[in-house]
Amino acid sequence: MKKKLLAFSLAMSLTGITGILHAEGNISAGKEKAAVCVSCHGDNGNSLVSTFPKLAQQHSSYLVKQLQAFKSGSRSNPMMSPIAMGLTDDEMADIAAYYSEQKISANELPVLDDDEDEKKTDGNDTIQEIIAQGSDLYRNGDLTREVSACIACHGPYGEGNKPAAFPALKSQHADYLIKTLTDFKSGERSNNPENMMHMIAQKMTAEEIKAVSYRISMMK
């Protein structure tokens, strides 16, 4: 009985810590308001530049949370902060609703840089080994160094958790994921519950960050 109560309390805490009881937005209105986002995030939320995140198929709860963070200043970005400042809560909900209903695009296999490619004569084998390393870290973490498995919050297929506002990660750009994890590691980004992403990322090596980012980018 105690175990059941503990599990229930944990589930309630995950949904409660984020304060994300937002009203569902209007998709049609969101499409119109998202026109300003196209230059960076692409048509239907699939950005063509790997350093700009894809927004398609992202949970509306997470998108609203990030827009609110940009507006409040708890997350800072020279492009996003001014845009978010001009949005009302309803407009944020509409834009988030629109992007959540779009289908995310698949990625091509990551291309290794010259230094990585020289490690073996067959570069394809090298990238597959890196992705395999990332897959193991995503699913199992590293208990010896207290690196939590990504699957715990982001799901077995990178689908995330909408009630808890944990983002969907599947098919996200590897370059964006690498930068995000690096920012969490350094503390440059900290707008997450209990700063848990910093606690995880700071224990990861640059190689592990790259490996898990490559793996996630291949999830569909």
C-alpha positions in Angstrom: 0.0 0.0 0.0 2.9 2.4 0.9 4.5 1.7 -2.5 1.2 2.6 -4.3 0.9 5.8 -2.3 4.5 6.7 -3.1 4.0 6.1 -6.8 0.8 8.2 -6.7 2.6 11.0 -4.9 5.5 10.9 -7.4 3.1 11.0 -10.3 1.2 14.0 -8.8 4.4 15.8 -8.1 5.6 15.4 -11.7 2.4 17.0 -13.0 2.2 19.6 -10.2 5.7 21.0 -10.3 5.3 22.6 -13.6 2.0 24.4 -13.1 0.8 23.7 -16.7 -2.9 23.6 -16.4 -3.4 25.7 -19.6 -6.5 26.0 -21.6 -6.2 24.4 -25.1 -5.5 27.0 -27.8 -7.2 27.6 -31.1 -5.2 25.8 -33.9 -6.5 28.0 -36.7 -5.7 31.2 -34.8 -2.3 29.7 -33.9 -1.4 29.1 -37.5 -2.0 32.7 -38.4 0.0 33.9 -35.4 2.9 31.5 -36.1 3.6 33.3 -39.4 6.3 35.3 -37.6 8.0 32.1 -36.5 8.5 30.6 -40.0 11.8 32.4 -40.8 13.6 30.5 -38.0 11.4 27.4 -37.3 10.3 26.6 -40.8 7.0 25.8 -42.4 4.8 23.7 -40.0 7.5 24.0 -37.3 10.2 22.0 -39.1 13.2 24.2 -39.1 15.7 23.9 -41.9 18.6 25.2 -39.8 19.9 22.6 -37.4 20.6 25.1 -34.6 17.0 26.2 -34.5 14.7 23.7 -32.9 11.9 21.9 -34.6 8.6 22.9 -32.9 6.3 20.5 -34.9 4.6 17.7 -32.8 5.9 19.3 -29.6 3.6 19.2 -26.6 1.6 22.4 -26.3 2.2 22.4 -22.5 6.0 22.5 -23.1 5.8 25.2 -25.7 3.6 27.5 -23.6 6.0 26.9 -20.6 9.0 28.0 -22.7 7.2 31.0 -24.1 6.3 32.1 -20.6 9.9 31.6 -19.6 11.2 33.8 -22.4 8.6 36.4 -21.5 9.4 36.4 -17.7 13.2 36.4 -18.3 13.8 33.0 -16.6 15.0 31.9 -20.0 16.9 34.4 -22.2 17.4 34.6 -25.9 18.0 37.7 -28.0 15.5 36.7 -30.6 12.8 34.8 -28.6 12.6 37.1 -25.6 11.3 40.2 -27.5 8.8 38.0 -29.4 7.5 36.4 -26.3 7.1 39.8 -24.5 4.5 40.8 -27.1 2.4 37.6 -26.7 -0.6 37.2 -24.5 -1.3 33.9 -22.7 -4.1 33.2 -25.2 -1.8 33.8 -28.1 0.9 31.5 -26.6 -1.8 28.8 -26.2 -2.9 29.2 -29.8 0.6 29.0 -31.3 1.4 26.0 -29.1 -1.8 24.3 -30.2 -0.9 24.8 -33.8 2.6 23.4 -33.6 1.6 20.5 -31.5 -0.7 19.3 -34.3 2.0 19.4 -37.0 4.1 16.3 -37.9 7.8 16.5 -37.2 10.1 15.7 -40.1 12.7 12.9 -40.1 16.4 13.7 -40.1 19.2 12.4 -42.3 22.0 10.4 -40.6 24.4 12.8 -38.9 27.6 13.6 -40.7 30.8 13.2 -38.7 33.5 15.9 -38.8 36.9 15.1 -40.2 38.5 14.3 -36.9 35.8 11.7 -36.0 35.8 10.3 -39.6 39.5 9.6 -39.5 39.1 7.2 -36.5 38.1 4.5 -38.9 38.3 3.9 -42.6 34.5 3.3 -42.7 32.9 6.5 -41.4 29.4 4.8 -41.4 30.6 2.3 -38.9 31.8 5.1 -36.7 28.5 6.9 -36.7 26.6 3.7 -36.0 28.8 3.0 -33.0 28.3 6.6 -31.6 24.5 6.2 -32.0 24.6 2.8 -30.3 26.5 4.5 -27.4 23.8 7.1 -27.3 21.0 4.5 -27.3 22.5 2.8 -24.3 22.8 6.0 -22.4 19.3 7.1 -23.4 17.8 3.9 -22.1 20.0 2.9 -19.2 21.9 6.0 -18.1 25.2 5.5 -16.2 24.6 4.5 -12.6 28.3 4.6 -11.7 28.3 8.3 -12.4 24.7 9.0 -11.4 23.7 10.0 -15.0 19.9 9.4 -15.2 18.4 7.6 -18.2 16.6 9.9 -20.6 13.8 7.4 -21.0 12.5 8.1 -17.5 11.2 11.5 -18.4 11.2 11.6 -22.2 9.8 8.1 -22.9 11.1 5.1 -24.8 10.6 6.7 -28.2 11.4 10.3 -27.3 7.7 11.2 -27.0 8.0 13.2 -23.8 5.3 13.6 -21.2 2.6 16.2 -21.9 1.1 16.4 -18.4 4.5 17.0 -16.8 5.5 19.3 -19.7 8.6 17.2 -20.4 9.4 17.8 -24.1 9.2 15.4 -26.9 12.7 14.9 -28.3 12.3 12.5 -31.2 13.6 13.7 -34.6 15.0 16.9 -33.1 18.1 18.4 -34.7 21.2 16.8 -33.2 23.1 20.2 -33.3 20.3 21.8 -31.3 20.2 19.0 -28.8 24.0 19.2 -28.3 23.8 22.9 -27.7 20.9 22.5 -25.3 22.6 19.8 -23.2 25.9 21.8 -23.2 24.0 24.9 -22.0 22.4 22.8 -19.2 25.8 21.4 -18.3 27.4 24.8 -18.0 24.4 26.3 -16.2 23.7 28.8 -19.0 20.2 27.4 -19.2 18.4 26.5 -15.9 14.7 26.9 -16.5 13.6 23.4 -15.6 12.1 21.8 -12.5 14.6 21.6 -9.6 17.3 22.3 -12.2 17.4 18.6 -12.8 18.7 18.8 -16.4 21.8 20.7 -15.1 22.3 17.9 -12.5 22.2 15.3 -15.2 24.1 17.1 -18.0 27.0 18.3 -15.7 27.9 14.6 -15.2 27.9 13.9 -19.0 31.1 14.1 -21.1 31.0 16.0 -24.4 31.2 12.6 -26.2 28.2 11.3 -24.3 26.2 14.5 -25.1 27.0 14.1 -28.8 26.2 10.4 -28.8 22.8 10.7 -27.1 21.9 13.7 -29.3 22.7 11.7 -32.4 20.6 8.9 -31.2 17.6 11.1 -30.3 17.8 12.8 -33.7 17.3 9.4 -35.4 14.2 8.5 -33.3 10.9 8.6 -35.2 
